[in-house]
Amino acid sequence: MFVRADEWLNWEVHCARLLYPDRPAVTLGPGHTVNIPEVRSISLRQLLHCHKRNVGAFVAAARRLRRVHQIQCSIYKCRLVSR
């Protein structure tokens, strides 16, 4: 898909910023890495394992997933996540 690693890294940062516009800045480095600041939360898997079935959390996750599938990538003129 990419001939050069720096092109791929720039694309990863671009997509991460589209996916997480409300998070602090996504950055490159050190080396060939993309740094996305950690967000402290409880995963849906943890909720299921703890038998805490918070319907609101699952509804929010479904909405987030739908939003991700609707984002258009300006670099490739396609959706970020294929269906």
Backbone hydrogen bonds in HBPLUS format (Angstrom, degrees):
<---DONOR---> <-ACCEPTOR-->    atom                        ^
c    i                          cat <-CA-CA->   ^        H-A-AA   ^      H-
h    n   atom  resd res      DA  || num        DHA   H-A  angle D-A-AA Bond
n    s   type  num  typ     dist DA aas  dist angle  dist       angle   num
A0007-GLU N   A0004-ARG O   3.22 MM   3  5.53 130.5  2.48 103.5 115.1     1
A0008-TRP N   A0004-ARG O   3.37 MM   4  6.77 158.4  2.42 148.0 153.5     2
A0009-LEU N   A0005-ALA O   2.90 MM   4  6.17 160.7  1.93 154.8 160.2     3
A0010-ASN N   A0006-ASP O   3.00 MM   4  6.13 160.8  2.04 142.6 147.5     4
A0011-TRP N   A0007-GLU O   3.01 MM   4  6.22 151.4  2.09 144.2 152.2     5
A0012-GLU N   A0008-TRP O   2.88 MM   4  6.19 154.4  1.95 150.6 157.8     6
A0013-VAL N   A0009-LEU O   3.00 MM   4  6.32 158.9  2.05 152.1 156.8     7
A0014-HIS N   A0010-ASN O   2.98 MM   4  6.16 159.4  2.02 144.2 150.3     8
A0015-CYS N   A0011-TRP O   2.92 MM   4  6.16 165.1  1.94 154.5 157.5     9
A0016-ALA N   A0012-GLU O   2.89 MM   4  6.05 160.7  1.93 149.5 155.4    10
A0017-ARG N   A0013-VAL O   2.97 MM   4  6.14 154.7  2.04 149.4 155.5    11
A0018-LEU N   A0014-HIS O   3.09 MM   4  6.41 141.6  2.25 140.5 151.2    12
A0018-LEU N   A0015-CYS O   3.08 MM   3  4.99 121.1  2.45  92.3 107.4    13
A0019-LEU N   A0015-CYS O   2.84 MM   4  6.11 157.3  1.89 153.1 159.5    14
A0020-TYR N   A0016-ALA O   2.82 MM   4  5.86 155.6  1.88 148.4 154.8    15
A0023-ARG N   A0020-TYR O   3.24 MM   3  5.56 166.6  2.26 112.5 116.6    16
A0027-THR N   A0035-ASN O   3.06 MM   8  5.17 157.3  2.11 143.2 147.9    17
A0035-ASN N   A0027-THR O   2.74 MM   8  5.17 169.1  1.76 154.8 157.9    18
A0029-GLY N   A0033-THR O   2.91 MM   4  5.04 154.8  1.97 142.6 141.7    19
A0047-LEU N   A0043-SER O   3.06 MM   4  6.44 156.0  2.12 148.8 155.4    20
A0048-LEU N   A0044-LEU O   2.99 MM   4  6.28 155.2  2.05 149.0 155.1    21
A0049-HIS N   A0045-ARG O   2.96 MM   4  6.23 161.4  2.00 152.6 157.5    22
A0050-CYS N   A0046-GLN O   2.95 MM   4  6.09 144.6  2.08 146.5 155.6    23
A0052-LYS N   A0047-LEU O   2.84 MM   5  4.99 154.7  1.91 159.2 158.2    24
A0051-HIS N   A0048-LEU O   3.09 MM   3  4.98 156.3  2.15 101.0 107.8    25
A0054-ASN N   A0052-LYS O   2.96 MM   2  5.77 126.7  2.25 109.5  93.8    26
A0057-ALA N   A0054-ASN O   3.01 MM   3  5.48 128.2  2.28 110.0 122.4    27
A0058-PHE N   A0054-ASN O   3.37 MM   4  6.81 154.7  2.43 151.2 158.0    28
A0059-VAL N   A0055-VAL O   2.94 MM   4  6.19 155.3  2.00 155.3 162.8    29
A0060-ALA N   A0056-GLY O   2.94 MM   4  6.08 160.0  1.98 145.5 151.0    30
A0061-ALA N   A0057-ALA O   2.98 MM   4  6.18 153.3  2.06 141.9 149.2    31
A0062-ALA N   A0058-PHE O   2.98 MM   4  6.16 155.4  2.04 143.1 149.4    32
A0063-ARG N   A0059-VAL O   2.98 MM   4  6.25 156.6  2.04 149.7 155.9    33
A0064-ARG N   A0060-ALA O   2.97 MM   4  6.19 156.1  2.02 146.1 152.8    34
A0065-LEU N   A0061-ALA O   2.91 MM   4  6.13 157.4  1.96 148.8 154.8    35
A0066-ARG N   A0062-ALA O   2.96 MM   4  6.19 157.8  2.01 147.0 152.8    36
A0067-ARG N   A0063-ARG O   2.90 MM   4  6.15 157.5  1.95 148.1 154.5    37
A0068-VAL N   A0064-ARG O   2.97 MM   4  6.23 158.1  2.01 150.5 155.8    38
A0069-HIS N   A0065-LEU O   3.16 MM   4  6.42 154.3  2.23 145.9 152.1    39
A0070-GLN N   A0067-ARG O   3.05 MM   3  5.19 147.1  2.16 102.4 112.5    40
A0071-ILE N   A0068-VAL O   3.37 MM   3  5.49 158.5  2.42 104.1 110.0    41
A0080-LEU N   A0071-ILE O   3.22 MM   9  6.14 150.4  2.31 151.3 155.3    42
A0073-CYS N   A0078-CYS O   2.56 MM   5  5.36 177.0  1.57 170.9 171.7    43
A0077-LYS N   A0073-CYS O   2.76 MM   4  5.35 123.7  2.08 143.8 158.0    44
